[in-house]
């Protein structure tokens, strides 16, 4: 059997991991958890609300039969009541919702399914909340499926558009195939991963599966169904929707002003920024294009378009726009930081290092640049320099969760387990349910010889969903 599997944390191999999706247009503001990440609160709540609207549409337009079961987690064995909603005629699963037992009207997890006309699964969508701190989902997933007589494949994205997993299994010319790749594999420099990504088996598996989520971001778009105008149809999903509605109202107001303005260039930029905050990157790009057609001296449009293009996978084009912005604004520490991040995405670490060093020279207090530069040094196994920059990060911004995580990892890899434990505990004080940080703590505790305690920490982490996408990196 032909198999490729995820590479886990290793003391020997250092990898630059693109973690999950967050604050691009406003990333100068330091975010440390879902409670302060306004872009995620906005866009992921909007996503979960769409799932409930789609669920409501499905059960209102089909004859439904349901199936129920109890479930939960370690220490909470009966935390939720799961209801599966089937189409009574076809027996297809249309949706499933886990309702909290102690709060029967509160949604814990919601998943909806979209089928092709031939009955094969086309896509499915999931939003999951923690039992507490429910201002936004802790996890969102979009799975896009493809299957023929020989192969079944799917790609998995989050509601920010980040590709986080893909899998294919079946037969290729009568030979068994099983491919399973995660986000840290997509830009891997490991020879066996590169060999997989260019193989005939891989290309055949994913030939008809999109590499970007664009059209599939909403179940309404995927199914071709008109989205209902009614909003906020379930109270348990409404906690974070006020900001979503404010942004959408702002977009409507800007649209009216654009139509009546003789020179709407800057209005297009403002609307583009609003679309960006909702993760509607293609709409943002269209507005930045419109602004530049009116006035190509509007530097903010180059910056915004560069950010948005990077978020839909057009990394090279995004770098070009950020380069144009830097030509016009050579003292922008933020722009050098963001171009440096995109060079990391492109695997051009030398150029990334050059940009991040410039960002720090312009603004020595740029914590994000110090953190990304630390990751670059760590990828080069220059841990002495990496530690210097990670220490600087947490000194500049004590709320920078990923900075403490990276500092702990660097200490751990260099055998300084006590310092590693101190810093990973600080990271977890900032974000208590961060899966990657809990897994790292398990490794650190095991390194200190406390195997039983390490196992308990790791088991706790395995129940948690993976983290959300961010422009910030972790070292592995």
C-alpha positions, -999 to 999 in steps of 0.1 A, spaced: 0 0 0 12 34 -10 10 57 21 20 92 31 13 103 67 16 135 87 50 142 103 46 150 140 67 171 163 103 159 163 134 169 182 154 165 150 133 180 122 123 216 123 95 228 101 79 261 95 42 256 100 16 279 86 -9 276 115 -43 290 106 -61 322 93 -63 355 111 -57 391 113 -42 403 80 -56 437 74 -55 445 111 -28 422 122 -7 450 137 -31 446 166 -19 416 186 -44 388 190 -41 360 215 -73 341 215 -107 338 198 -120 363 224 -99 391 209 -96 380 173 -123 402 158 -119 389 123 -125 353 134 -154 364 157 -169 381 127 -164 356 99 -167 323 118 -199 333 135 -212 343 101 -202 308 88 -220 290 117 -251 311 112 -252 301 75 -250 264 85 -280 268 108 -299 286 81 -291 259 56 -301 232 81 -334 250 86 -340 252 49 -332 215 45 -357 203 72 -384 227 59 -381 214 23 -377 177 30 -397 150 47 -375 143 78 -368 114 100 -344 118 130 -320 96 150 -307 105 184 -278 95 207 -260 109 237 -223 117 236 -195 136 253 -159 137 264 -137 125 292 -152 138 324 -184 148 305 -196 115 291 -232 128 284 -224 164 275 -246 166 244 -276 151 226 -268 144 190 -297 146 165 -292 134 130 -317 146 104 -323 123 74 -343 128 42 -370 102 47 -372 94 9 -335 89 2 -322 82 37 -294 107 30 -280 125 61 -289 161 57 -275 175 89 -265 167 125 -266 189 155 -252 183 190 -273 201 215 -259 207 250 -279 186 275 -277 211 303 -287 239 279 -310 221 255 -313 250 231 -276 256 228 -257 242 198 -224 226 205 -216 212 170 -235 216 137 -228 199 104 -247 201 71 -243 180 39 -247 189 3 -253 162 -24 -249 161 -61 -279 152 -83 -266 116 -86 -268 113 -48 -230 114 -42 -217 136 -14 -205 169 -28 -195 188 3 -201 191 41 -197 219 66 -190 219 103 -188 245 131 -179 235 167 -180 255 199 -162 250 232 -185 243 262 -175 278 274 -162 310 258 -188 308 230 -182 341 213 -172 322 181 -167 286 169 -133 271 179 -133 251 147 -148 253 113 -144 228 85 -154 226 49 -149 192 32 -151 191 -6 -155 155 -20 -149 137 -53 -154 101 -61 -154 79 -92 -154 41 -96 -118 38 -84 -109 67 -62 -125 87 -34 -108 120 -23 -116 151 -3 -99 183 6 -106 200 39 -105 238 45 -115 261 73 -140 290 70 -111 313 65 -102 294 33 -71 277 46 -65 242 32 -57 221 62 -60 184 51 -66 162 21 -70 125 16 -74 100 -12 -80 63 -12 -89 36 -37 -71 20 -66 -49 34 -94 -43 9 -122 -53 -19 -98 -27 -6 -72 -40 4 -38 -37 41 -29 -39 58 4 -27 94 6 -32 116 37 -16 150 39 -19 179 64 -12 216 62 25 213 71 30 189 43 18 212 15 49 233 16 72 205 28 108 202 16 109 165 25 118 145 -6 91 118 -1 64 145 3 76 163 -28 76 130 -47 40 124 -36 28 159 -46 41 154 -82 31 118 -86 5 106 -112 -15 90 -83 -17 123 -65 -26 143 -96 -53 118 -105 -67 118 -70 -72 155 -68 -76 165 -104 -113 174 -99 -110 186 -63 -105 224 -59 -73 236 -43 -90 268 -31 -124 269 -13 -138 300 -30 -171 287 -45 -176 262 -16 -174 287 12 -212 286 17 -235 256 15 -260 278 -3 -235 286 -30 -225 250 -34 -261 238 -37 -273 267 -59 -300 276 -33 -309 312 -27 -299 322 8 -329 332 30 -330 369 40 -338 361 76 -308 363 99 -299 352 135 -324 324 134 -310 306 164 -302 324 197 -272 302 206 -254 314 175 -261 350 180 -235 360 206 -210 371 180 -233 381 152 -237 418 162 -203 426 147 -211 407 115 -243 426 110 -225 459 117 -199 451 90 -226 441 65 -246 472 72 -214 492 66 -209 475 33 -245 484 23 -239 521 32 -206 522 14 -223 507 -17 -248 536 -17 -221 562 -13 -200 546 -41 -229 548 -65 -235 584 -58 -199 596 -55 -181 613 -84 -147 600 -71 -153 568 -51 -117 555 -50 -113 557 -13 -148 544 -7 -138 513 -27 -108 508 -4 -131 511 27 -155 486 13 -126 463 3 -114 464 39 -149 455 51 -151 425 27 -116 415 39 -128 415 75 -156 390 64 -130 369 45 -147 377 12 -113 381 -4 -124 380 -40 -149 408 -34 -122 427 -16 -98 423 -46 -125 436 -70 -129 467 -49 -92 473 -47 -90 469 -85 -118 494 -89 -100 519 -66 -68 516 -86 -85 520 -119 -99 553 -106 -66 565 -90 -34 544 -91 -18 565 -65 -40 550 -38 -13 531 -19 -37 514 5 -53 496 -24 -19 479 -33 -14 469 4 -50 456 7 -49 437 -26 -16 422 -18 -29 409 15 -61 395 -1 -43 379 -30 -21 360 -6 -51 348 13 -66 331 -18 -33 314 -27 -20 340 -52 11 345 -31 34 357 -59 9 383 -71 4 394 -35 41 399 -30 41 420 -62 14 443 -48 32 446 -14 64 454 -32 46 482 -51 33 495 -17 69 494 -3 83 513 -32 59 540 -23 62 536 15 97 523 22 94 530 59 65 506 66 75 480 91 41 464 88 44 460 50 79 445 53 66 420 79 36 410 57 58 406 26 82 386 47 54 363 58 45 357 21 80 349 13 79 323 40 47 309 24 66 308 -9 96 290 7 119 319 0 134 321 35 164 343 25 141 370 12 118 365 42 147 371 66 158 402 47 123 417 49 119 408 86 152 424 95 142 456 77 109 456 95 127 454 128 152 481 119 124 504 111 104 495 142 124 475 169 91 471 188 74 451 160 67 419 179 52 401 149 84 406 129 106 393 158 84 362 161 85 354 123 123 361 122 127 337 152 108 310 132 132 316 102 162 312 124 147 281 140 142 266 106 179 271 100 186 255 134 201 287 147 184 284 180 205 309 198 192 337 175 157 322 175 156 324 213 168 360 213 139 370 190 113 349 209 123 364 242 119 399 226 84 390 214 71 382 248 88 411 264 72 435 238 38 418 239 30 397 270 -3 387 254 13 371 223 3 335 228 22 320 199 54 339 210 54 320 243 46 288 224 76 293 201 98 303 230 88 271 248 95 250 217 129 265 212 138 258 248 125 223 245 145 215 214 177 228 230 171 206 261 161 234 285 130 217 297 123 238 329 123 270 309 102 253 282 76 243 308 74 278 323 67 294 289 43 268 276 23 273 309 22 310 301 10 303 266 -18 281 280 -27 307 305 -34 330 276 -53 303 255 -61 274 278 -75 251 251 -48 255 224 -43 220 211 -8 225 198 4 241 230 -11 213 251 6 187 229 39 205 233 33 206 271 28 168 270 62 164 252 79 187 277 65 170 307 75 136 293 110 151 288 110 158 325 103 121 332 67 125 342 52 100 318 18 96 335 12 133 337 23 137 301 -1 111 290 -30 128 308 -22 161 291 -19 145 257 -52 127 261 -69 160 270 -54 177 239 -67 149 216 -103 159 224 -97 194 213 -101 206 177 -71 219 157 -64 256 160 -77 283 136 -56 296 108 -33 326 115 -6 345 96 16 338 126 38 308 125 48 281 150 81 261 149 79 224 149 
